[in-house]
Amino acid sequence: MTKLEGRGKNDDAQMTNDEGRPNDQTTKQRSEISSHSGFVIPSSLDIRHSSLPRDLIASATQLAELLSQIESVDRVAIDTEADSLHCYREKLCLVQISLPVPDVVVPRLRIDAGQKRRVVASIGDAGREPRGPKADRDHPAVAGLQWDYIVDPLGAVDLSPLRAVLERKKIVLHGADFDLRLLRRGLNLVAHRIFDTVIAARLLGIREFSLAALVKRYFGVELGKGSQKANWAQRPLSARMIEYAINDTHYLLPLAERLGSQLRECDRLDWLRQSCQRAIEQAAQERVRNEDELWRIPGSASLRGREAAVLRALWQWREKEAETADRPPFHILQNHELLGAALNFASGKLPDYRHFSSRRRQAFRMAAQNAMQLPESEWPVSQRRFGTRPSPEAIRRAEELRCRRDRAARELDLEQSFIAPRSTIEAIAAKETRAASLLVPWQRELLGIKA
């Protein structure tokens, strides 16, 4: 999940109700979490029309039983959901987990008489006949069964045992960077071995590598998109939200098997290992931005002098308002509105927005007024990008690397940018010692760069 700059048709209503108050609905919902009883969600590959529970794993007892299930497997599929579209500081709201059913369980599965269905079973059903993973009598091997779980990080339960057990497993993710960063912030979890299905797909030359595209390609299933912008901090979750969340991990284990098998056939499994290890390393690095760059939103480069000073002041005002209201900044004012307001104030006009309260309107105008009165010496300095002109040798070297990359891309049916982006080629052409930090061994090998 990513932060989006945009607003739905109901956002104006949200703006009128976010000032100076906590999210009453979320506060109420969080208080209800402790009353939920958790369920394991055993499932087949056909879950589109399932009857789904509204309960999450949110107690120490439920978690302990889940941990015992995780301990029995080597590979775990994980996805996360956050609430970045609904609060100022995003938080980890869900951890979806899918596990293969241990071999010892499979012989005890009840064979459904040819009818594909999905049944919900409590975690506490140990010792009873397991209900859930579908076993079609036309497939006596009963392969590819799994359990799906949803863990509630907002519940009053210590998840450090979950972190400890997951760190010992190989974790299957789709587009690992966001999830690894969120798991690190939310659970202090640092993965050591991963299988990123996006990387695997791209190593096979697959151009459409979204989860929906891959699930359709390999399993013929259309995944819904209805809950992409949902508020994942709300409780209870709707059946639709739970199904959306489960889908994010439900197909990952069989998908990883398919992709891994194909990579093995073309001898690229080690390439996957190298790229996944680099993904782990990059996700562990904190992203640091220059404080003076933060207010420079898209479109701000055209503003100069007093206009830029007003924009900077309005951006800082918006950040304070958003933090106080615990809302994303775009709920206060969108970027294009912020730019327009700066231009209007600088030209002597007085912009206004109907969803502003009198207090917010006054603070908005005061911020602009203070910026208008700043002396020229305190106006923002234009951030022109002056690059160093590459030497003739660097230009020649970059062209040589591009030719090698493009030839390898054609021969292996890989995207050129996946082997090495333009910026990376230019950086290495200017200073070849940067290759080790910018490219993994298989990429360097295709470019003819020696270790």
N, C-alpha and C positions, 0 to 999 in steps of 0.2 A: 504494500500500500504506500502511496506517495502523497505528499501534500499537493493539493491542486489549487491553482489560482482560478477561482470561478465562484459562481453563486447560483443556486437553484431558485426556482420561482417562489419558494417559501422562505428564502433567506431574509427578505425585508422584515417579515414577521419576527424572525429570530433576533434581528438587530434591535427591534423595539423592546425586547424583553431581556437583553443580556447585561444591561448596565448596572454595575455595582452590586450584583447579586450572584450567589453561587447558582449553579445549575440545579434548581430544586428537584427536577425530575431525576437527575443522576444521583443526587444525594439520597433521595428516597429509595431509588433502586438499589444503591449500594447497601443500604441498611437491610435490604431483604435477602442479600446473598446468603447469609449464614443459615437461612431457613431452607435452602435448596438441598435436595438429595441428589447425589450424582449417579450417572449411568454410564456404562460402557455402551457404545453404539456398534454392535456387530453388524457387518454389512457385506454385501456383494458388490460387484462392479455396476450393478443397476440400482441406483438409489434415487433416481429422479422423481419417483412418485411415492416416496416412502412416507410413513407416518413417523414423525420425529419428536423426541422428547424436548422439553424446555429446560431440563436440568443440566448443571455443569458439575464437574468434579471440583468441589470447593470445601472439602473437609479433610482432616488428617487421616481419618479412616479410609475414605475413598482413595486418597492419594497413596497410602501404603499399599493398597491392593493393586493400584495401577503400577507402582514401582516394581512389584513382584513380576508383573507381566513384562515390563520392559527388560528386567534382568534376564529373562529367558530367551531374548532375541539378540541378534548381532546388528541389525539395521533398523532404523526408526525414521519414519517420514514426519516432518514437522513443518508447520506454517504458523504464522502469527497474524493477529489483527490488532490494530491500534485505533486511536480516536483522534488522529491529527486533523480531521476535517471538522471537529466539534469542540476542541479545546485549545488553549494557548500552548500548553506543554503536553505533547502526546505521551501516552502511557501504554504499556502492554496490557491489552484487554482480554485476549484469548490466546491460548496455545493449543493448536490442533495437533493431534498425534495419531498416526496410523501404525499398527504393528502387524507383522505376519503372525498367523495363528501357529503356535508351536506344534511340531509334528505329533507330540503326545496327545494333543487335543483332537486332531483330525479324525482318528478312527472312531471317536465317540460322537461325531457329528451325526445328527439325524438327517437322513436323506429325504429331502422334500420330493414328493411324487411328481417330478417334472415341472412343478409350479415355481416360478421365480418369485421370491418374496424376501422381505427383510423384517426381522423381528428385533425388538429392543429387549435387552437383558441387563439386569443389574450387575454391577461389579461383584456383588456378594453372592453370585450364583455358583461359586466354586463348589464342586462336589455334586452338582446337579447336571442334568444333561445340558450342554452348552446350546444356546439358542442364538442364531444369528448368521454366521457365515454360511452363505448359501451353498448347498451341495446338490448339484443337478445330477440325477441318476444317469444321465447321458455322459457324464464325466466322472467315472468311478475313481480316478486318481485324486479327486478333490484338491486340485492344486490352486495356488494363488489366493487362498482365503486370508482374511485379515480382520482385525478389530480396529475400530475408529473411536477415538476419545476426544473430548474437549475439556481442557483444564482452565479454571477460572482464576487468573492471577489477582483479581480484585477481591477475592474471598479472604477471609481471615485465617489463612493457613500458610505455614512456612513451606516455601517451595524449594528451599536449599537442597533437600534430598533428591528432588527431581532434577535439579541442576547437576548434582554429583553423578547420578546414574546416566544422564544423557551425555555428559562429557566423555564417558567411556565407550559410547556407541558411535557407529558411523551414521551420520545424519543425512537423510535425503531431503533436499530443498529445491525449490524452483525460483531461480533468481536470488541467490543466497545473501547478497550484501545487506539488503534492508532487514531481513529476518535476523541475521547474525548480529547486526548492530542493536536491534531492538531487544533481542534476547540477552545481550551483554548488559544493556542498560537496565532492563527489567528484572533479570534473574541472576545477573553476574555470571552468565553462562558463556564459556569460551569453548567453541567446538574445536576438535583436533582432527577429525576426519569427516569429510563431507562428500556428497555426490550431488552436484548441481545439475539438474536436468536441462537448464538453459545452456550451460556450457557443453554438455554432452550432445545436445541437439545441434548446436552450431558446429561442433567438431565433425558431425556427420554431413554438414553442408545444408542442413535444413534452414530455410529462410524464415518461415513462419513458426516461431518458437514460443509463442505465448502458451500458457497452460491450456487454454481452451483449444487452441489450434492443435497442440500435441495430443490432447485427449481425443479430439475428433479424428485425427490422423490414425492413431493406433487402436482406438476402441470404438470409434463410430458414435461417440456420445457428444451431444451438444450441452455445454455447461451454461447455466443461466448467469446473468450479470446483474440481477436486480438489487443486490445488497452491497455493491462496490462502495457506495458512499454512506453506508449505514453508520449509525452511532454505536460502536461496539462496546461502549461503556454502559449502555442501557441494560437493565435487567427487569423482567426476564427477557431473553432473546426470543424472537418469533421463530416459528418453525422454518420459515423461509430463510432467515438469517443463519440458523443452525445448519440447514442443508447446504447453503452457500459455503459456510465455513468448513464443513466436512469435505465438500468436494475439493477443497484446496489441498488436502493430503490424501484423500481416498484413492486417487489414481497414481500417486507418486511412486509407490513401491513397484507395482507392475510396470510402470513407465520406465523406471530406472533399470529394471530387468531387460526390457526390450532394447533400450538405448545402449546398455552395457554390452549386450550380446552383439549388437551391430558394431560397436567400437572394437570389440575383441576381434571380429572378423576382418576389420581393416587395420588392425594393429595400432589403434590409437588410444588404448586404455591408459597407457602411461602419460599420454598428452593430457588426458582428463585429470589424472592424479596431479600433474604439475600445475594445471590451471586452477584446480580446486584448492590446492595448497596456497597459491598466490591469493585467491579470493579470501581465504581465512586471514592471511596476513594483512591484506588491505582493509578488511572490515575491523580489524583490531586497532587501526590507526584513527585517532581523533581528527575530525575535520575542523580545521581552524581557519576562520575568515577574518580579514582585516576589519576592525570596527568601523573604519571610515568607508568601507565598501558596502556595508550592509544596507544602507539606505538607497544605494544606487540600483533601483529597480529597473526592469526592462522599460526602455523608452526614456530613461533619465539622461542619457548621453547627450541629447539635444538641448538640455537646459543649461544655461550659463548664468554666472553671477547671482543676482538677487533671486531669480527663479529657482536656482539650485539650492540656495540657502533656505528658501521657503519649503521646498520639497523635503529637505533634510529635517527641518523642524516638524513638519506634518508627519513624516515617517516616525519620528521619535514619539510624537503625541499618540499616534496610532498604536505603537507598541505598548505604551503605558495603559491605554484604554483596553487593549486586548488582554493584557495580563491581569488587569483588575477584574474584568468581566469573565476571565477564563474562556475566551473564545479565540478562534483563529483571527489573525489581523484582517483577513479579507471579509470577515463578518462585520467589521467596523466600517471599513471603506476599502473597496477594491483598488488595485494598482492603477488602473486607468483613471479612476475617479480621483485618486491622490495626485496624479500628474496634472489632471485638469484643474484641480483646486489650486495647485501651486502656480500654474500659469494665470489663472483668474485673479488670485490675490496679487501677483506681481504686476498685473495690468490695471489694478485699481478696482476690480470687481469684487463682489462679496458672495461667494458660492455658498449654497445651503443644501441640506439633505433632510428630507421629511422624517426619516427614521431617527434623527438625532433628538435627544432630550435637550432641555434648555441648558442643563449643566454641561453636557457634552458639546453642544454648539458653542457655548461660551469658551470652553477650553480649546476647542478647535480654532476659533478666531484669535484667541490670545496667542496661541503658538505661532500662527502666521504673522500676527502683528509684531511680535518680538523679533521674528526673523527679518521682517521688512526693515527694522530699525538697526540691524547690524551694520557696522562699518564695512567697507569693501575688503579690508584686511582680514575680516573673519568669514568671508564667503568661501564656500568650498572651492578647492583647486581642481581644475579640470583634469581628469585622469586620462591623459592621452597615452596611447600605447606606442611607445617608441621601441621597436625591436632592433636588434643588432643585425645589420646587413650580413647575410652569410657570405663566406669567402667563396671564391671560385671552386676551391677543392671541396668545400661542404656541399655546394650545389651539385657538383659531379657525383659526389658520394651518395647524396640523397636520390638522385636519378638512378643510380646503379641499384640501390636498395629497393626502390620502387619497381624496377624491372624484375628483380628477383622475386619480390612479393607477388606481383601480378602473374608471373609465370607459374609460381607455386599454387596460387589461387585457382588458376585455370586447370592445372593438372589434377588438383585434389578436390575441385569443386567446393572451395571454401570462399567465404566472403573476404575480400581484400582487407577491409578494416578489422576483421577478426584476427587476421595474422599480424597486422601492424597498422594502426591508424596513421594518418598523414603526420600529425603532430609528433608522434613517436619516432617516425622515420627521420624527420627533420632534426629532432633533438639528438638522435644517435649519430646522424651525419655530422653534426657540429661537434659532438663529443662522444666517441664510441664507447668510452668507459661507462656510459649511462645505460648501455644495453642490458646489463645484468639486472638493474633495478626496474627497467621498463618492460622487459620481455622475459618469458619463461624459456627454458631450454629448447622446446620444440619450435617455438617461434624464431629464436635465434638461429637454429639449424636451417630452417627454411630460407632465411635471409643470408645464409652463408657467413654468419658472424661467429667467430671462434670464441670459446669460453675464456 
